[in-house]
Amino acid sequence: MDKKAKIYVAGHKGLVGSALVKVLKDAGYHNVIGRSHAEMDLQNQSQVLQFFENEKPEYVFLAAAKVGGIHANNTYPAEFIFSNLQIQNNIIDASHKFGVKKLCFLGSSCIYPKFAKQPMDEGQLLDGKLEPTNEPYAVAKIAGIVLCQSYNRQYGTNFISVMPTNLYGPGDNYHPENSHVLPALLRRFHEAKVQNLPEVVIWGTGKPLREFLYSEDMARACVFLMESYDVKGDPRGGEHVNVGSGIEVSIKELAETVKEVVGFEGKLVFDLTKPDGTPRKLLDVSKLHRMGWKHQVELKEGVRLAYEDYLTKL
């Protein structure tokens, strides 16, 4: 990418989008643009087409999405599939129509089957049944991958797809019910500390294994892939790329790390009536490692940085 190129970050105020803007500017890309929801509704095709016609971005990072944890996915399944399909369809199609040189579509590790072989490599896509609690979101993201591949095959575009593991960091969603596990734990432990509560309740058994990646590491991986990974000319349309740390921890270990960083001195209690979700979810990131990229921020340091960000939001 040329340092002067116009780069559009869709979802520039979100967790990944804000990290992308920061990482791009730190790398010397200063012509970075974004639009808030009030300025442009990404579910409105005419508004998206008008934006692309007016701005003519050369590169696009598609980080906009409706996201949430198990509770949110269970409560709003129709919104999770419909909204995400609309957003990605509009932006990917507009990128083709207005000659975007390269697009990076951000998916999710939940695209893989619930009982996929661990760690999950790129070839396991569509190899089995999805986790029911987030199936609508996963189906939307799978459709985004196939959409990019289809445009590449039919129109010769250079649209790449990246599948991140569980992300966290500055700008995260700390909603008490609709957030992901790590920001939810940060909030819960902080509030318990402030209120001097004797315990914090954790959903499930604490046994499921998860992988986490700091948001700015994810952004650095996306910029790295935009600069070095091309799928143009691939008759299959190009394969997506997993992005993660390659390191897994149990929910119990995660809770203990957050407890330590926050400074909560009570005890942990596990609510066995609540769902665990997928038992294990670790990405095989060997493809990305072979390309020459690895994460920089380890979990405890990342949790500390995320907690500092959370405190600024209070």
C-alpha positions as CSV (number, residue, x, y, z in Angstrom):
1,M,0.0,0.0,0.0
2,D,1.2,3.5,-0.9
3,K,1.6,5.7,2.2
4,K,-0.5,8.4,0.6
5,A,-3.3,6.0,-0.5
6,K,-6.8,6.7,0.7
7,I,-7.8,3.9,3.2
8,Y,-11.3,3.4,4.4
9,V,-11.8,1.6,7.7
10,A,-15.4,0.5,8.1
11,G,-16.2,0.4,11.8
12,H,-13.4,2.8,12.7
13,K,-14.8,3.4,16.2
14,G,-15.1,-0.2,17.2
15,L,-12.6,-2.4,18.9
16,V,-10.7,-3.6,15.8
17,G,-11.5,-0.5,13.7
18,S,-10.0,2.0,16.2
19,A,-6.9,-0.3,16.6
20,L,-6.6,-0.3,12.8
21,V,-6.7,3.5,12.5
22,K,-4.0,3.8,15.2
23,V,-1.7,1.1,13.7
24,L,-2.1,2.5,10.2
25,K,-1.3,6.1,11.3
26,D,1.7,4.8,13.4
27,A,2.9,3.0,10.2
28,G,2.8,6.3,8.2
29,Y,-0.6,5.9,6.5
30,H,-2.2,9.3,7.2
31,N,-5.0,9.4,4.6
32,V,-7.3,7.1,6.7
33,I,-11.0,7.8,6.6
34,G,-14.0,6.5,8.4
35,R,-17.7,7.3,8.9
36,S,-19.8,7.0,12.1
37,H,-23.2,5.3,12.0
38,A,-24.8,8.7,12.2
39,E,-23.0,9.8,9.0
40,M,-23.6,6.5,7.1
41,D,-25.7,3.5,7.7
42,L,-23.7,0.5,6.4
43,Q,-26.9,-1.5,6.0
44,N,-28.2,1.1,3.5
45,Q,-26.9,0.1,0.1
46,S,-27.5,3.5,-1.5
47,Q,-25.7,5.4,1.2
48,V,-22.7,3.0,0.9
49,L,-22.6,3.3,-2.9
50,Q,-22.8,7.1,-2.6
51,F,-19.9,7.1,-0.2
52,F,-17.7,5.0,-2.4
53,E,-18.5,7.1,-5.4
54,N,-17.6,10.3,-3.6
55,E,-14.5,9.2,-1.7
56,K,-13.1,6.5,-4.0
57,P,-11.0,4.7,-1.4
58,E,-8.1,2.6,-2.7
59,Y,-8.0,0.2,0.2
60,V,-10.7,-1.0,2.5
61,F,-10.6,-2.7,5.9
62,L,-14.0,-4.2,6.6
63,A,-14.1,-4.3,10.4
64,A,-17.7,-3.2,10.9
65,A,-20.0,-5.8,12.3
66,K,-22.7,-6.5,14.9
67,V,-20.9,-8.5,17.6
68,G,-21.5,-9.9,21.1
69,G,-21.0,-12.8,23.5
70,I,-23.1,-15.9,24.0
71,H,-26.0,-14.1,25.7
72,A,-26.3,-11.5,22.9
73,N,-26.0,-14.1,20.1
74,N,-28.7,-16.2,21.8
75,T,-31.0,-13.2,22.4
76,Y,-30.7,-11.5,19.0
77,P,-30.0,-14.2,16.4
78,A,-32.0,-12.6,13.6
79,E,-30.1,-9.3,14.0
80,F,-26.8,-11.0,14.1
81,I,-27.3,-12.7,10.7
82,F,-29.3,-10.0,8.9
83,S,-27.2,-7.0,10.0
84,N,-23.8,-8.6,9.2
85,L,-24.9,-9.9,5.8
86,Q,-26.2,-6.5,4.9
87,I,-23.0,-4.7,6.0
88,Q,-20.6,-7.0,4.3
89,N,-22.6,-7.4,1.1
90,N,-22.9,-3.6,0.7
91,I,-19.2,-2.9,1.3
92,I,-17.7,-5.8,-0.7
93,D,-20.0,-5.0,-3.7
94,A,-19.3,-1.3,-3.6
95,S,-15.5,-2.0,-3.3
96,H,-15.8,-4.0,-6.6
97,K,-18.0,-1.4,-8.3
98,F,-15.6,1.4,-7.5
99,G,-12.3,-0.3,-8.2
100,V,-10.9,-0.7,-4.7
101,K,-7.4,-2.2,-5.1
102,K,-7.6,-4.4,-2.1
103,L,-10.0,-5.2,0.7
104,C,-9.5,-7.0,4.0
105,F,-12.6,-8.7,5.4
106,L,-12.5,-9.5,9.1
107,G,-14.4,-12.7,10.1
108,S,-14.3,-14.7,13.3
109,S,-12.9,-18.0,14.6
110,C,-16.6,-19.1,15.2
111,I,-16.8,-20.0,11.5
112,Y,-15.2,-23.4,12.4
113,P,-17.2,-26.4,13.5
114,K,-18.0,-26.8,17.2
115,F,-16.0,-30.0,17.5
116,A,-13.3,-29.1,15.0
117,K,-9.9,-30.7,15.3
118,Q,-7.7,-28.6,17.5
119,P,-5.9,-26.4,16.7
120,M,-8.3,-25.3,13.9
121,D,-6.5,-24.8,10.5
122,E,-8.0,-23.0,7.5
123,G,-8.9,-26.2,5.8
124,Q,-11.6,-27.1,8.4
125,L,-14.1,-24.5,7.2
126,L,-17.5,-26.2,6.6
127,D,-16.2,-29.5,7.9
128,G,-18.9,-30.0,10.5
129,K,-21.8,-28.4,12.5
130,L,-21.4,-25.0,14.0
131,E,-21.7,-24.0,17.7
132,P,-25.5,-23.4,18.0
133,T,-25.2,-20.4,20.3
134,N,-23.5,-18.3,17.6
135,E,-24.5,-20.1,14.4
136,P,-26.3,-17.0,12.8
137,Y,-23.2,-14.8,13.2
138,A,-20.9,-17.6,12.0
139,V,-23.0,-18.2,8.9
140,A,-22.9,-14.5,8.0
141,K,-19.1,-14.5,8.4
142,I,-18.8,-17.7,6.3
143,A,-20.9,-15.9,3.6
144,G,-18.4,-13.0,3.7
145,I,-15.5,-15.3,3.0
146,V,-17.3,-17.0,0.1
147,L,-18.4,-13.6,-1.2
148,C,-14.8,-12.3,-1.3
149,Q,-13.7,-15.5,-3.0
150,S,-16.5,-15.3,-5.5
151,Y,-15.7,-11.7,-6.5
152,N,-12.0,-12.6,-6.8
153,R,-12.9,-15.5,-9.1
154,Q,-15.4,-13.7,-11.2
155,Y,-14.0,-10.2,-11.3
156,G,-10.3,-10.6,-10.6
157,T,-10.5,-8.6,-7.4
158,N,-7.9,-8.8,-4.6
159,F,-10.2,-9.3,-1.5
160,I,-8.6,-11.1,1.4
161,S,-10.3,-12.6,4.5
162,V,-8.8,-12.9,7.9
163,M,-10.2,-14.9,10.8
164,P,-9.3,-13.5,14.2
165,T,-9.4,-15.3,17.5
166,N,-11.1,-13.7,20.5
167,L,-10.1,-10.1,20.6
168,Y,-9.9,-7.5,23.4
169,G,-8.3,-4.1,24.1
170,P,-9.0,-0.4,24.1
171,G,-12.5,0.5,22.8
172,D,-14.0,-2.8,23.8
173,N,-17.7,-3.3,24.7
174,Y,-18.1,-3.6,28.5
175,H,-21.9,-4.0,28.5
176,P,-22.9,-6.2,31.4
177,E,-24.9,-8.7,29.3
178,N,-23.9,-8.2,25.6
179,S,-20.1,-8.1,25.9
180,H,-17.5,-10.9,25.2
181,V,-16.0,-12.9,28.1
182,L,-12.8,-10.8,28.7
183,P,-14.3,-7.3,28.9
184,A,-17.3,-8.8,30.8
185,L,-14.8,-10.2,33.4
186,L,-13.0,-6.9,33.6
187,R,-16.1,-5.0,34.4
188,R,-17.4,-7.7,36.9
189,F,-14.2,-7.9,38.8
190,H,-13.8,-4.1,38.9
191,E,-17.4,-3.6,40.2
192,A,-16.9,-6.3,42.8
193,K,-13.7,-4.7,44.0
194,V,-15.3,-1.2,44.3
195,Q,-18.3,-2.7,46.1
196,N,-16.1,-4.9,48.3
197,L,-18.1,-8.0,47.3
198,P,-17.0,-11.4,48.7
199,E,-17.2,-13.3,45.3
200,V,-17.5,-13.0,41.6
201,V,-19.7,-15.5,39.7
202,I,-18.3,-16.9,36.4
203,W,-20.6,-18.5,33.8
204,G,-20.1,-22.2,33.2
205,T,-17.5,-24.6,34.6
206,G,-14.4,-22.5,33.8
207,K,-13.0,-25.5,31.9
208,P,-13.4,-24.3,28.2
209,L,-10.2,-23.3,26.6
210,R,-9.9,-20.0,24.7
211,E,-7.3,-18.0,22.8
212,F,-7.0,-14.3,23.1
213,L,-5.3,-11.6,21.0
214,Y,-4.8,-7.9,21.8
215,S,-6.6,-5.7,19.3
216,E,-3.6,-3.8,18.2
217,D,-1.8,-7.1,17.4
218,M,-4.8,-8.0,15.3
219,A,-4.6,-4.6,13.5
220,R,-0.9,-5.1,12.9
221,A,-1.6,-8.5,11.4
222,C,-4.2,-7.1,9.1
223,V,-1.9,-4.3,7.8
224,F,0.9,-6.9,7.4
225,L,-1.4,-9.1,5.3
226,M,-2.7,-6.1,3.2
227,E,1.0,-5.3,2.4
228,S,2.1,-8.9,1.7
229,Y,-0.7,-11.3,1.0
230,D,-2.3,-11.3,-2.5
231,V,-5.0,-13.6,-3.8
232,K,-5.5,-12.0,-7.2
233,G,-5.3,-14.6,-9.9
234,D,-5.9,-17.6,-7.6
235,P,-8.5,-19.7,-9.4
236,R,-10.1,-20.7,-6.1
237,G,-10.5,-17.1,-5.0
238,G,-7.9,-17.3,-2.3
239,E,-7.9,-18.9,1.2
240,H,-8.7,-17.0,4.4
241,V,-5.9,-16.6,7.0
242,N,-6.2,-17.3,10.7
243,V,-4.9,-14.6,13.1
244,G,-4.3,-15.4,16.7
245,S,-1.6,-15.9,19.4
246,G,-1.6,-19.7,19.1
247,I,-1.8,-19.8,23.0
248,E,-4.8,-21.1,24.9
249,V,-6.0,-20.6,28.5
250,S,-9.0,-21.9,30.4
251,I,-11.8,-19.5,31.4
252,K,-10.7,-20.2,35.0
253,E,-7.1,-19.2,34.2
254,L,-8.4,-16.1,32.4
255,A,-10.6,-15.1,35.4
256,E,-7.7,-15.5,37.7
257,T,-5.5,-13.3,35.5
258,V,-8.2,-10.6,35.4
259,K,-8.7,-10.9,39.1
260,E,-5.0,-10.3,39.7
261,V,-4.7,-7.3,37.3
262,V,-7.8,-5.7,38.8
263,G,-6.8,-6.4,42.4
264,F,-10.0,-8.1,43.5
265,E,-9.4,-10.2,46.7
266,G,-12.6,-12.2,46.9
267,K,-13.2,-15.7,45.5
268,L,-14.4,-17.1,42.2
269,V,-17.7,-19.0,42.0
270,F,-18.7,-21.0,38.9
271,D,-22.4,-21.1,37.9
272,L,-22.8,-24.5,36.4
273,T,-26.4,-23.7,35.2
274,K,-24.9,-21.4,32.5
275,P,-23.6,-22.6,29.1
276,D,-19.9,-23.2,28.5
277,G,-20.1,-22.7,24.7
278,T,-17.5,-24.4,22.6
279,P,-15.3,-26.7,24.8
280,R,-12.0,-25.6,23.0
281,K,-11.2,-23.0,20.4
282,L,-7.6,-22.6,19.3
283,L,-6.6,-21.4,15.9
284,D,-3.8,-23.0,14.0
285,V,-1.7,-19.8,13.1
286,S,1.1,-21.7,11.4
287,K,0.2,-20.2,8.0
288,L,0.6,-16.7,9.3
289,H,3.8,-17.6,11.2
290,R,5.2,-18.9,8.0
291,M,4.5,-15.6,6.3
292,G,6.6,-13.9,9.0
293,W,4.1,-12.5,11.5
294,K,3.7,-13.2,15.2
295,H,1.9,-11.4,18.1
296,Q,3.7,-9.1,20.4
297,V,1.5,-8.5,23.4
298,E,1.1,-11.3,25.9
299,L,-2.2,-11.9,27.8
300,K,-1.4,-10.4,31.2
301,E,0.1,-7.2,29.7
302,G,-2.8,-6.9,27.3
303,V,-5.3,-7.3,30.2
304,R,-3.5,-4.6,32.1
305,L,-3.7,-2.2,29.1
306,A,-7.4,-3.1,28.6
307,Y,-8.1,-2.4,32.2
308,E,-6.4,1.0,32.0
309,D,-8.7,1.7,29.0
310,Y,-11.8,0.5,31.0
311,L,-11.0,2.9,33.9
312,T,-10.9,5.8,31.5
313,K,-14.5,5.0,30.4
314,L,-15.9,5.2,34.0
